[in-house]
Amino acid sequence: MGMNGEIWQRRHVDHSIRDDQDDIRHLEYIRFNPVRTHIVQTPESFNFSSVFPGFTLDPAPQGLKPDA
């Protein structure tokens, strides 16, 4: 295509989760993103969130990671 550079923008923050509390803090930040952006009033009312009532994950694709 004649491109000669990066496709993806570099992330402005690169952070490794340090412990359980750090993990919880980041998960809560993500969970409340739709509330902060005024899309919904509560995280549970955002249809595309894992806290939405009735949300279920699709089964994991086969062959990506062996069963432990």
CHARMM-style PDB file with segment names, atoms N, HN, CA, C and O in Angstrom:
ATOM      1  N   MET     1       0.820  -1.192   0.000  1.00  0.00      PROA
ATOM      2  CA  MET     1       0.000   0.000   0.000  1.00  0.00      PROA
ATOM      3  C   MET     1       0.868   1.261   0.000  1.00  0.00      PROA
ATOM      4  O   MET     1       0.348   2.377  -0.005  1.00  0.00      PROA
ATOM      5  N   GLY     2       2.144   1.084   0.005  1.00  0.00      PROA
ATOM      6  HN  GLY     2       2.566   0.177   0.009  1.00  0.00      PROA
ATOM      7  CA  GLY     2       3.019   2.234  -0.050  1.00  0.00      PROA
ATOM      8  C   GLY     2       3.233   2.927   1.286  1.00  0.00      PROA
ATOM      9  O   GLY     2       3.807   4.015   1.337  1.00  0.00      PROA
ATOM     10  N   MET     3       2.773   2.301   2.375  1.00  0.00      PROA
ATOM     11  HN  MET     3       2.307   1.417   2.334  1.00  0.00      PROA
ATOM     12  CA  MET     3       2.957   2.913   3.698  1.00  0.00      PROA
ATOM     13  C   MET     3       4.313   2.502   4.252  1.00  0.00      PROA
ATOM     14  O   MET     3       4.785   1.385   4.040  1.00  0.00      PROA
ATOM     15  N   ASN     4       4.911   3.418   4.952  1.00  0.00      PROA
ATOM     16  HN  ASN     4       4.528   4.326   5.124  1.00  0.00      PROA
ATOM     17  CA  ASN     4       6.216   3.117   5.524  1.00  0.00      PROA
ATOM     18  C   ASN     4       6.296   3.724   6.921  1.00  0.00      PROA
ATOM     19  O   ASN     4       7.108   4.617   7.164  1.00  0.00      PROA
ATOM     20  N   GLY     5       5.470   3.251   7.826  1.00  0.00      PROA
ATOM     21  HN  GLY     5       4.811   2.526   7.628  1.00  0.00      PROA
ATOM     22  CA  GLY     5       5.467   3.786   9.182  1.00  0.00      PROA
ATOM     23  C   GLY     5       4.538   2.977  10.066  1.00  0.00      PROA
ATOM     24  O   GLY     5       4.001   1.950   9.652  1.00  0.00      PROA
ATOM     25  N   GLU     6       4.358   3.447  11.272  1.00  0.00      PROA
ATOM     26  HN  GLU     6       4.794   4.282  11.608  1.00  0.00      PROA
ATOM     27  CA  GLU     6       3.498   2.750  12.225  1.00  0.00      PROA
ATOM     28  C   GLU     6       2.034   2.931  11.865  1.00  0.00      PROA
ATOM     29  O   GLU     6       1.621   3.981  11.372  1.00  0.00      PROA
ATOM     30  N   ILE     7       1.263   1.889  12.123  1.00  0.00      PROA
ATOM     31  HN  ILE     7       1.598   1.037  12.524  1.00  0.00      PROA
ATOM     32  CA  ILE     7      -0.180   1.946  11.881  1.00  0.00      PROA
ATOM     33  C   ILE     7      -0.889   2.422  13.143  1.00  0.00      PROA
ATOM     34  O   ILE     7      -1.778   3.270  13.071  1.00  0.00      PROA
ATOM     35  N   TRP     8      -0.507   1.891  14.287  1.00  0.00      PROA
ATOM     36  HN  TRP     8       0.215   1.202  14.346  1.00  0.00      PROA
ATOM     37  CA  TRP     8      -1.175   2.197  15.546  1.00  0.00      PROA
ATOM     38  C   TRP     8      -0.471   3.342  16.257  1.00  0.00      PROA
ATOM     39  O   TRP     8       0.755   3.452  16.246  1.00  0.00      PROA
ATOM     40  N   GLN     9      -1.280   4.183  16.868  1.00  0.00      PROA
ATOM     41  HN  GLN     9      -2.276   4.093  16.876  1.00  0.00      PROA
ATOM     42  CA  GLN     9      -0.734   5.269  17.675  1.00  0.00      PROA
ATOM     43  C   GLN     9      -0.152   4.682  18.951  1.00  0.00      PROA
ATOM     44  O   GLN     9      -0.752   3.792  19.552  1.00  0.00      PROA
ATOM     45  N   ARG    10       0.993   5.164  19.364  1.00  0.00      PROA
ATOM     46  HN  ARG    10       1.480   5.887  18.875  1.00  0.00      PROA
ATOM     47  CA  ARG    10       1.590   4.682  20.608  1.00  0.00      PROA
ATOM     48  C   ARG    10       0.709   5.088  21.782  1.00  0.00      PROA
ATOM     49  O   ARG    10       0.112   6.165  21.785  1.00  0.00      PROA
ATOM     50  N   ARG    11       0.637   4.217  22.772  1.00  0.00      PROA
ATOM     51  HN  ARG    11       1.122   3.342  22.769  1.00  0.00      PROA
ATOM     52  CA  ARG    11      -0.164   4.510  23.958  1.00  0.00      PROA
ATOM     53  C   ARG    11       0.528   5.572  24.785  1.00  0.00      PROA
ATOM     54  O   ARG    11       1.755   5.608  24.877  1.00  0.00      PROA
ATOM     55  N   HSD    12      -0.276   6.438  25.386  1.00  0.00      PROA
ATOM     56  HN  HSD    12      -1.273   6.408  25.312  1.00  0.00      PROA
ATOM     57  CA  HSD    12       0.313   7.488  26.203  1.00  0.00      PROA
ATOM     58  C   HSD    12       0.671   6.997  27.595  1.00  0.00      PROA
ATOM     59  O   HSD    12       1.422   7.660  28.311  1.00  0.00      PROA
ATOM     60  N   VAL    13       0.142   5.839  27.989  1.00  0.00      PROA
ATOM     61  HN  VAL    13      -0.468   5.300  27.408  1.00  0.00      PROA
ATOM     62  CA  VAL    13       0.451   5.275  29.305  1.00  0.00      PROA
ATOM     63  C   VAL    13       0.732   3.793  29.121  1.00  0.00      PROA
ATOM     64  O   VAL    13      -0.063   3.071  28.520  1.00  0.00      PROA
ATOM     65  N   ASP    14       1.828   3.362  29.622  1.00  0.00      PROA
ATOM     66  HN  ASP    14       2.474   3.949  30.110  1.00  0.00      PROA
ATOM     67  CA  ASP    14       2.160   1.948  29.629  1.00  0.00      PROA
ATOM     68  C   ASP    14       2.295   1.554  31.089  1.00  0.00      PROA
ATOM     69  O   ASP    14       3.188   2.041  31.782  1.00  0.00      PROA
ATOM     70  N   HSD    15       1.430   0.687  31.558  1.00  0.00      PROA
ATOM     71  HN  HSD    15       0.705   0.291  30.995  1.00  0.00      PROA
ATOM     72  CA  HSD    15       1.379   0.388  32.983  1.00  0.00      PROA
ATOM     73  C   HSD    15       1.195  -1.105  33.198  1.00  0.00      PROA
ATOM     74  O   HSD    15       0.308  -1.713  32.598  1.00  0.00      PROA
ATOM     75  N   SER    16       2.009  -1.690  34.034  1.00  0.00      PROA
ATOM     76  HN  SER    16       2.729  -1.196  34.521  1.00  0.00      PROA
ATOM     77  CA  SER    16       1.827  -3.080  34.449  1.00  0.00      PROA
ATOM     78  C   SER    16       1.084  -3.085  35.771  1.00  0.00      PROA
ATOM     79  O   SER    16       1.372  -2.280  36.656  1.00  0.00      PROA
ATOM     80  N   ILE    17       0.135  -3.988  35.902  1.00  0.00      PROA
ATOM     81  HN  ILE    17      -0.099  -4.642  35.182  1.00  0.00      PROA
ATOM     82  CA  ILE    17      -0.619  -4.118  37.150  1.00  0.00      PROA
ATOM     83  C   ILE    17       0.335  -4.615  38.224  1.00  0.00      PROA
ATOM     84  O   ILE    17       1.034  -5.611  38.036  1.00  0.00      PROA
ATOM     85  N   ARG    18       0.357  -3.915  39.349  1.00  0.00      PROA
ATOM     86  HN  ARG    18      -0.211  -3.106  39.501  1.00  0.00      PROA
ATOM     87  CA  ARG    18       1.336  -4.207  40.407  1.00  0.00      PROA
ATOM     88  C   ARG    18       0.844  -5.209  41.442  1.00  0.00      PROA
ATOM     89  O   ARG    18       1.614  -6.029  41.941  1.00  0.00      PROA
ATOM     90  N   ASP    19      -0.463  -5.136  41.763  1.00  0.00      PROA
ATOM     91  HN  ASP    19      -1.089  -4.470  41.357  1.00  0.00      PROA
ATOM     92  CA  ASP    19      -0.997  -6.019  42.789  1.00  0.00      PROA
ATOM     93  C   ASP    19      -2.519  -6.057  42.656  1.00  0.00      PROA
ATOM     94  O   ASP    19      -3.079  -5.443  41.747  1.00  0.00      PROA
ATOM     95  N   ASP    20      -3.188  -6.776  43.560  1.00  0.00      PROA
ATOM     96  HN  ASP    20      -2.733  -7.274  44.298  1.00  0.00      PROA
ATOM     97  CA  ASP    20      -4.644  -6.915  43.498  1.00  0.00      PROA
ATOM     98  C   ASP    20      -5.360  -5.566  43.591  1.00  0.00      PROA
ATOM     99  O   ASP    20      -6.331  -5.327  42.873  1.00  0.00      PROA
ATOM    100  N   GLN    21      -4.889  -4.700  44.458  1.00  0.00      PROA
ATOM    101  HN  GLN    21      -4.100  -4.894  45.041  1.00  0.00      PROA
ATOM    102  CA  GLN    21      -5.535  -3.394  44.622  1.00  0.00      PROA
ATOM    103  C   GLN    21      -5.396  -2.545  43.357  1.00  0.00      PROA
ATOM    104  O   GLN    21      -6.331  -1.842  42.974  1.00  0.00      PROA
ATOM    105  N   ASP    22      -4.253  -2.608  42.721  1.00  0.00      PROA
ATOM    106  HN  ASP    22      -3.493  -3.179  43.032  1.00  0.00      PROA
ATOM    107  CA  ASP    22      -4.035  -1.880  41.475  1.00  0.00      PROA
ATOM    108  C   ASP    22      -4.949  -2.424  40.384  1.00  0.00      PROA
ATOM    109  O   ASP    22      -5.500  -1.659  39.592  1.00  0.00      PROA
ATOM    110  N   ASP    23      -5.109  -3.737  40.343  1.00  0.00      PROA
ATOM    111  HN  ASP    23      -4.661  -4.358  40.987  1.00  0.00      PROA
ATOM    112  CA  ASP    23      -6.002  -4.373  39.379  1.00  0.00      PROA
ATOM    113  C   ASP    23      -7.445  -3.896  39.591  1.00  0.00      PROA
ATOM    114  O   ASP    23      -8.127  -3.527  38.635  1.00  0.00      PROA
ATOM    115  N   ILE    24      -7.897  -3.905  40.826  1.00  0.00      PROA
ATOM    116  HN  ILE    24      -7.343  -4.204  41.603  1.00  0.00      PROA
ATOM    117  CA  ILE    24      -9.256  -3.466  41.147  1.00  0.00      PROA
ATOM    118  C   ILE    24      -9.452  -2.009  40.751  1.00  0.00      PROA
ATOM    119  O   ILE    24     -10.488  -1.648  40.194  1.00  0.00      PROA
ATOM    120  N   ARG    25      -8.460  -1.172  41.037  1.00  0.00      PROA
ATOM    121  HN  ARG    25      -7.618  -1.465  41.490  1.00  0.00      PROA
ATOM    122  CA  ARG    25      -8.556   0.246  40.705  1.00  0.00      PROA
ATOM    123  C   ARG    25      -8.711   0.450  39.197  1.00  0.00      PROA
ATOM    124  O   ARG    25      -9.515   1.276  38.766  1.00  0.00      PROA
ATOM    125  N   HSD    26      -7.961  -0.285  38.408  1.00  0.00      PROA
ATOM    126  HN  HSD    26      -7.308  -0.956  38.758  1.00  0.00      PROA
ATOM    127  CA  HSD    26      -8.061  -0.166  36.949  1.00  0.00      PROA
ATOM    128  C   HSD    26      -9.378  -0.725  36.420  1.00  0.00      PROA
ATOM    129  O   HSD    26      -9.977  -0.152  35.510  1.00  0.00      PROA
ATOM    130  N   LEU    27      -9.825  -1.832  36.984  1.00  0.00      PROA
ATOM    131  HN  LEU    27      -9.339  -2.297  37.723  1.00  0.00      PROA
ATOM    132  CA  LEU    27     -11.111  -2.392  36.562  1.00  0.00      PROA
ATOM    133  C   LEU    27     -12.261  -1.433  36.864  1.00  0.00      PROA
ATOM    134  O   LEU    27     -13.167  -1.272  36.046  1.00  0.00      PROA
ATOM    135  N   GLU    28     -12.230  -0.804  38.021  1.00  0.00      PROA
ATOM    136  HN  GLU    28     -11.494  -0.935  38.686  1.00  0.00      PROA
ATOM    137  CA  GLU    28     -13.264   0.173  38.374  1.00  0.00      PROA
ATOM    138  C   GLU    28     -13.212   1.396  37.462  1.00  0.00      PROA
ATOM    139  O   GLU    28     -14.247   1.946  37.088  1.00  0.00      PROA
ATOM    140  N   TYR    29     -12.015   1.810  37.114  1.00  0.00      PROA
ATOM    141  HN  TYR    29     -11.174   1.363  37.418  1.00  0.00      PROA
ATOM    142  CA  TYR    29     -11.868   2.932  36.179  1.00  0.00      PROA
ATOM    143  C   TYR    29     -12.544   2.601  34.848  1.00  0.00      PROA
ATOM    144  O   TYR    29     -13.300   3.410  34.308  1.00  0.00      PROA
ATOM    145  N   ILE    30     -12.265   1.407  34.326  1.00  0.00      PROA
ATOM    146  HN  ILE    30     -11.652   0.750  34.764  1.00  0.00      PROA
ATOM    147  CA  ILE    30     -12.868   0.973  33.063  1.00  0.00      PROA
ATOM    148  C   ILE    30     -14.375   0.845  33.207  1.00  0.00      PROA
ATOM    149  O   ILE    30     -15.127   1.271  32.330  1.00  0.00      PROA
ATOM    150  N   ARG    31     -14.815   0.260  34.311  1.00  0.00      PROA
ATOM    151  HN  ARG    31     -14.204  -0.086  35.023  1.00  0.00      PROA
ATOM    152  CA  ARG    31     -16.243   0.037  34.554  1.00  0.00      PROA
ATOM    153  C   ARG    31     -17.019   1.355  34.552  1.00  0.00      PROA
ATOM    154  O   ARG    31     -18.154   1.406  34.078  1.00  0.00      PROA
ATOM    155  N   PHE    32     -16.416   2.411  35.077  1.00  0.00      PROA
ATOM    156  HN  PHE    32     -15.494   2.370  35.462  1.00  0.00      PROA
ATOM    157  CA  PHE    32     -17.119   3.693  35.196  1.00  0.00      PROA
ATOM    158  C   PHE    32     -16.901   4.626  34.001  1.00  0.00      PROA
ATOM    159  O   PHE    32     -17.417   5.744  34.004  1.00  0.00      PROA
ATOM    160  N   ASN    33     -16.153   4.197  32.985  1.00  0.00      PROA
ATOM    161  HN  ASN    33     -15.735   3.289  32.983  1.00  0.00      PROA
ATOM    162  CA  ASN    33     -15.963   5.045  31.811  1.00  0.00      PROA
ATOM    163  C   ASN    33     -17.278   5.511  31.182  1.00  0.00      PROA
ATOM    164  O   ASN    33     -17.404   6.699  30.888  1.00  0.00      PROA
ATOM    165  N   PRO    34     -18.263   4.632  30.962  1.00  0.00      PROA
ATOM    166  CA  PRO    34     -19.517   5.104  30.357  1.00  0.00      PROA
ATOM    167  C   PRO    34     -20.262   6.112  31.242  1.00  0.00      PROA
ATOM    168  O   PRO    34     -20.998   6.957  30.731  1.00  0.00      PROA
ATOM    169  N   VAL    35     -20.078   6.029  32.548  1.00  0.00      PROA
ATOM    170  HN  VAL    35     -19.481   5.343  32.963  1.00  0.00      PROA
ATOM    171  CA  VAL    35     -20.718   6.981  33.472  1.00  0.00      PROA
ATOM    172  C   VAL    35     -20.004   8.332  33.380  1.00  0.00      PROA
ATOM    173  O   VAL    35     -20.649   9.377  33.303  1.00  0.00      PROA
ATOM    174  N   ARG    36     -18.682   8.300  33.389  1.00  0.00      PROA
ATOM    175  HN  ARG    36     -18.159   7.451  33.451  1.00  0.00      PROA
ATOM    176  CA  ARG    36     -17.907   9.543  33.308  1.00  0.00      PROA
ATOM    177  C   ARG    36     -18.167  10.298  32.014  1.00  0.00      PROA
ATOM    178  O   ARG    36     -18.127  11.529  31.991  1.00  0.00      PROA
ATOM    179  N   THR    37     -18.433   9.564  30.931  1.00  0.00      PROA
ATOM    180  HN  THR    37     -18.465   8.564  30.949  1.00  0.00      PROA
ATOM    181  CA  THR    37     -18.671  10.212  29.639  1.00  0.00      PROA
ATOM    182  C   THR    37     -20.154  10.511  29.407  1.00  0.00      PROA
ATOM    183  O   THR    37     -20.551  10.922  28.316  1.00  0.00      PROA
ATOM    184  N   HSD    38     -20.965  10.298  30.446  1.00  0.00      PROA
ATOM    185  HN  HSD    38     -20.642   9.964  31.332  1.00  0.00      PROA
ATOM    186  CA  HSD    38     -22.399  10.620  30.424  1.00  0.00      PROA
ATOM    187  C   HSD    38     -23.189   9.814  29.391  1.00  0.00      PROA
ATOM    188  O   HSD    38     -24.199  10.287  28.870  1.00  0.00      PROA
ATOM    189  N   ILE    39     -22.729   8.605  29.099  1.00  0.00      PROA
ATOM    190  HN  ILE    39     -21.908   8.221  29.522  1.00  0.00      PROA
ATOM    191  CA  ILE    39     -23.480   7.714  28.215  1.00  0.00      PROA
ATOM    192  C   ILE    39     -24.618   7.075  29.000  1.00  0.00      PROA
ATOM    193  O   ILE    39     -25.720   6.905  28.480  1.00  0.00      PROA
ATOM    194  N   VAL    40     -24.345   6.720  30.259  1.00  0.00      PROA
ATOM    195  HN  VAL    40     -23.449   6.858  30.682  1.00  0.00      PROA
ATOM    196  CA  VAL    40     -25.335   6.112  31.149  1.00  0.00      PROA
ATOM    197  C   VAL    40     -25.162   6.703  32.543  1.00  0.00      PROA
ATOM    198  O   VAL    40     -24.179   7.390  32.824  1.00  0.00      PROA
ATOM    199  N   GLN    41     -26.129   6.427  33.410  1.00  0.00      PROA
ATOM    200  HN  GLN    41     -26.927   5.869  33.182  1.00  0.00      PROA
ATOM    201  CA  GLN    41     -26.035   6.943  34.778  1.00  0.00      PROA
ATOM    202  C   GLN    41     -25.385   5.953  35.735  1.00  0.00      PROA
ATOM    203  O   GLN    41     -24.818   6.354  36.752  1.00  0.00      PROA
ATOM    204  N   THR    42     -25.464   4.665  35.420  1.00  0.00      PROA
ATOM    205  HN  THR    42     -25.925   4.339  34.595  1.00  0.00      PROA
ATOM    206  CA  THR    42     -24.834   3.642  36.257  1.00  0.00      PROA
ATOM    207  C   THR    42     -24.091   2.649  35.356  1.00  0.00      PROA
ATOM    208  O   THR    42     -24.501   2.437  34.215  1.00  0.00      PROA
ATOM    209  N   PRO    43     -23.015   2.043  35.844  1.00  0.00      PROA
ATOM    210  CA  PRO    43     -22.294   1.067  35.022  1.00  0.00      PROA
ATOM    211  C   PRO    43     -23.182  -0.101  34.592  1.00  0.00      PROA
ATOM    212  O   PRO    43     -23.025  -0.638  33.496  1.00  0.00      PROA
ATOM    213  N   GLU    44     -24.109  -0.487  35.457  1.00  0.00      PROA
ATOM    214  HN  GLU    44     -24.236  -0.050  36.347  1.00  0.00      PROA
ATOM    215  CA  GLU    44     -24.985  -1.626  35.163  1.00  0.00      PROA
ATOM    216  C   GLU    44     -25.934  -1.373  33.996  1.00  0.00      PROA
ATOM    217  O   GLU    44     -26.450  -2.322  33.407  1.00  0.00      PROA
ATOM    218  N   SER    45     -26.169  -0.118  33.658  1.00  0.00      PROA
ATOM    219  HN  SER    45     -25.749   0.653  34.137  1.00  0.00      PROA
ATOM    220  CA  SER    45     -27.095   0.185  32.562  1.00  0.00      PROA
ATOM    221  C   SER    45     -26.401   0.291  31.206  1.00  0.00      PROA
ATOM    222  O   SER    45     -27.055   0.576  30.202  1.00  0.00      PROA
ATOM    223  N   PHE    46     -25.092   0.067  31.161  1.00  0.00      PROA
ATOM    224  HN  PHE    46     -24.561  -0.165  31.976  1.00  0.00      PROA
ATOM    225  CA  PHE    46     -24.361   0.078  29.898  1.00  0.00      PROA
ATOM    226  C   PHE    46     -24.392  -1.330  29.311  1.00  0.00      PROA
ATOM    227  O   PHE    46     -23.787  -2.249  29.863  1.00  0.00      PROA
ATOM    228  N   ASN    47     -25.097  -1.501  28.189  1.00  0.00      PROA
ATOM    229  HN  ASN    47     -25.588  -0.754  27.740  1.00  0.00      PROA
ATOM    230  CA  ASN    47     -25.338  -2.826  27.601  1.00  0.00      PROA
ATOM    231  C   ASN    47     -24.076  -3.618  27.294  1.00  0.00      PROA
ATOM    232  O   ASN    47     -24.103  -4.848  27.293  1.00  0.00      PROA
ATOM    233  N   PHE    48     -22.978  -2.931  27.033  1.00  0.00      PROA
ATOM    234  HN  PHE    48     -22.956  -1.932  27.033  1.00  0.00      PROA
ATOM    235  CA  PHE    48     -21.777  -3.612  26.575  1.00  0.00      PROA
ATOM    236  C   PHE    48     -20.783  -3.854  27.703  1.00  0.00      PROA
ATOM    237  O   PHE    48     -19.599  -4.079  27.449  1.00  0.00      PROA
ATOM    238  N   SER    49     -21.248  -3.811  28.933  1.00  0.00      PROA
ATOM    239  HN  SER    49     -22.209  -3.629  29.140  1.00  0.00      PROA
ATOM    240  CA  SER    49     -20.401  -4.004  30.093  1.00  0.00      PROA
ATOM    241  C   SER    49     -20.651  -5.373  30.716  1.00  0.00      PROA
ATOM    242  O   SER    49     -21.751  -5.918  30.621  1.00  0.00      PROA
ATOM    243  N   SER    50     -19.632  -5.917  31.346  1.00  0.00      PROA
ATOM    244  HN  SER    50     -18.738  -5.474  31.423  1.00  0.00      PROA
ATOM    245  CA  SER    50     -19.796  -7.205  32.019  1.00  0.00      PROA
ATOM    246  C   SER    50     -20.656  -7.095  33.272  1.00  0.00      PROA
ATOM    247  O   SER    50     -21.058  -8.117  33.829  1.00  0.00      PROA
ATOM    248  N   VAL    51     -20.947  -5.881  33.728  1.00  0.00      PROA
ATOM    249  HN  VAL    51     -20.621  -5.050  33.276  1.00  0.00      PROA
ATOM    250  CA  VAL    51     -21.834  -5.726  34.880  1.00  0.00      PROA
ATOM    251  C   VAL    51     -23.287  -5.536  34.446  1.00  0.00      PROA
ATOM    252  O   VAL    51     -24.165  -5.415  35.300  1.00  0.00      PROA
ATOM    253  N   PHE    52     -23.560  -5.507  33.139  1.00  0.00      PROA
ATOM    254  HN  PHE    52     -22.846  -5.605  32.446  1.00  0.00      PROA
ATOM    255  CA  PHE    52     -24.925  -5.408  32.640  1.00  0.00      PROA
ATOM    256  C   PHE    52     -25.668  -6.701  32.979  1.00  0.00      PROA
ATOM    257  O   PHE    52     -25.150  -7.787  32.720  1.00  0.00      PROA
ATOM    258  N   PRO    53     -26.871  -6.607  33.553  1.00  0.00      PROA
ATOM    259  CA  PRO    53     -27.610  -7.836  33.901  1.00  0.00      PROA
ATOM    260  C   PRO    53     -27.808  -8.727  32.678  1.00  0.00      PROA
ATOM    261  O   PRO    53     -28.241  -8.264  31.623  1.00  0.00      PROA
ATOM    262  N   GLY    54     -27.491  -9.988  32.829  1.00  0.00      PROA
ATOM    263  HN  GLY    54     -27.139 -10.364  33.686  1.00  0.00      PROA
ATOM    264  CA  GLY    54     -27.656 -10.949  31.743  1.00  0.00      PROA
ATOM    265  C   GLY    54     -26.459 -11.052  30.816  1.00  0.00      PROA
ATOM    266  O   GLY    54     -26.483 -11.842  29.871  1.00  0.00      PROA
ATOM    267  N   PHE    55     -25.414 -10.276  31.059  1.00  0.00      PROA
ATOM    268  HN  PHE    55     -25.394  -9.634  31.826  1.00  0.00      PROA
ATOM    269  CA  PHE    55     -24.225 -10.335  30.214  1.00  0.00      PROA
ATOM    270  C   PHE    55     -23.547 -11.683  30.373  1.00  0.00      PROA
ATOM    271  O   PHE    55     -23.358 -12.157  31.493  1.00  0.00      PROA
ATOM    272  N   THR    56     -23.183 -12.298  29.268  1.00  0.00      PROA
ATOM    273  HN  THR    56     -23.337 -11.913  28.358  1.00  0.00      PROA
ATOM    274  CA  THR    56     -22.408 -13.534  29.308  1.00  0.00      PROA
ATOM    275  C   THR    56     -21.278 -13.432  28.295  1.00  0.00      PROA
ATOM    276  O   THR    56     -21.420 -12.791  27.253  1.00  0.00      PROA
ATOM    277  N   LEU    57     -20.178 -14.056  28.604  1.00  0.00      PROA
ATOM    278  HN  LEU    57     -20.063 -14.577  29.450  1.00  0.00      PROA
ATOM    279  CA  LEU    57     -19.051 -14.090  27.689  1.00  0.00      PROA
ATOM    280  C   LEU    57     -19.269 -15.157  26.633  1.00  0.00      PROA
ATOM    281  O   LEU    57     -19.864 -16.198  26.910  1.00  0.00      PROA
ATOM    282  N   ASP    58     -18.795 -14.904  25.439  1.00  0.00      PROA
ATOM    283  HN  ASP    58     -18.311 -14.057  25.214  1.00  0.00      PROA
ATOM    284  CA  ASP    58     -18.781 -15.931  24.409  1.00  0.00      PROA
ATOM    285  C   ASP    58     -17.774 -16.993  24.834  1.00  0.00      PROA
ATOM    286  O   ASP    58     -16.834 -16.698  25.572  1.00  0.00      PROA
ATOM    287  N   PRO    59     -17.965 -18.221  24.374  1.00  0.00      PROA
ATOM    288  CA  PRO    59     -16.972 -19.240  24.706  1.00  0.00      PROA
ATOM    289  C   PRO    59     -15.625 -18.889  24.084  1.00  0.00      PROA
ATOM    290  O   PRO    59     -15.559 -18.253  23.033  1.00  0.00      PROA
ATOM    291  N   ALA    60     -14.561 -19.309  24.746  1.00  0.00      PROA
ATOM    292  HN  ALA    60     -14.615 -19.825  25.600  1.00  0.00      PROA
ATOM    293  CA  ALA    60     -13.217 -19.038  24.237  1.00  0.00      PROA
ATOM    294  C   ALA    60     -13.005 -19.800  22.935  1.00  0.00      PROA
ATOM    295  O   ALA    60     -13.399 -20.961  22.831  1.00  0.00      PROA
ATOM    296  N   PRO    61     -12.390 -19.166  21.945  1.00  0.00      PROA
ATOM    297  CA  PRO    61     -12.107 -19.879  20.688  1.00  0.00      PROA
ATOM    298  C   PRO    61     -11.176 -21.056  20.943  1.00  0.00      PROA
ATOM    299  O   PRO    61     -10.291 -20.982  21.794  1.00  0.00      PROA
ATOM    300  N   GLN    62     -11.375 -22.114  20.220  1.00  0.00      PROA
ATOM    301  HN  GLN    62     -12.095 -22.174  19.528  1.00  0.00      PROA
ATOM    302  CA  GLN    62     -10.555 -23.311  20.382  1.00  0.00      PROA
ATOM    303  C   GLN    62      -9.169 -23.093  19.787  1.00  0.00      PROA
ATOM    304  O   GLN    62      -9.018 -22.404  18.778  1.00  0.00      PROA
ATOM    305  N   GLY    63      -8.170 -23.679  20.414  1.00  0.00      PROA
ATOM    306  HN  GLY    63      -8.293 -24.239  21.234  1.00  0.00      PROA
ATOM    307  CA  GLY    63      -6.834 -23.689  19.865  1.00  0.00      PROA
ATOM    308  C   GLY    63      -5.963 -22.501  20.200  1.00  0.00      PROA
ATOM    309  O   GLY    63      -4.805 -22.457  19.785  1.00  0.00      PROA
ATOM    310  N   LEU    64      -6.487 -21.526  20.943  1.00  0.00      PROA
ATOM    311  HN  LEU    64      -7.428 -21.562  21.280  1.00  0.00      PROA
ATOM    312  CA  LEU    64      -5.667 -20.375  21.280  1.00  0.00      PROA
ATOM    313  C   LEU    64      -4.743 -20.657  22.447  1.00  0.00      PROA
ATOM    314  O   LEU    64      -3.594 -20.214  22.459  1.00  0.00      PROA
ATOM    315  N   LYS    65      -5.238 -21.388  23.419  1.00  0.00      PROA
ATOM    316  HN  LYS    65      -6.170 -21.748  23.409  1.00  0.00      PROA
ATOM    317  CA  LYS    65      -4.444 -21.671  24.616  1.00  0.00      PROA
ATOM    318  C   LYS    65      -4.854 -23.057  25.104  1.00  0.00      PROA
ATOM    319  O   LYS    65      -6.045 -23.340  25.234  1.00  0.00      PROA
ATOM    320  N   PRO    66      -3.902 -23.904  25.369  1.00  0.00      PROA
ATOM    321  CA  PRO    66      -4.262 -25.243  25.858  1.00  0.00      PROA
ATOM    322  C   PRO    66      -4.916 -25.192  27.222  1.00  0.00      PROA
ATOM    323  O   PRO    66      -4.604 -24.329  28.042  1.00  0.00      PROA
ATOM    324  N   ASP    67      -5.833 -26.131  27.461  1.00  0.00      PROA
ATOM    325  HN  ASP    67      -6.086 -26.832  26.795  1.00  0.00      PROA
ATOM    326  CA  ASP    67      -6.473 -26.212  28.777  1.00  0.00      PROA
ATOM    327  C   ASP    67      -5.444 -26.551  29.824  1.00  0.00      PROA
ATOM    328  O   ASP    67      -4.564 -27.383  29.602  1.00  0.00      PROA
ATOM    329  N   ALA    68      -5.555 -25.901  30.973  1.00  0.00      PROA
ATOM    330  HN  ALA    68      -6.270 -25.225  31.153  1.00  0.00      PROA
ATOM    331  CA  ALA    68      -4.604 -26.150  32.066  1.00  0.00      PROA
ATOM    332  C   ALA    68      -5.075 -27.278  32.940  1.00  0.00      PROA
ATOM    333  OT1 ALA    68      -4.403 -27.629  33.910  1.00  0.00      PROA
TER     334      ALA     68
END
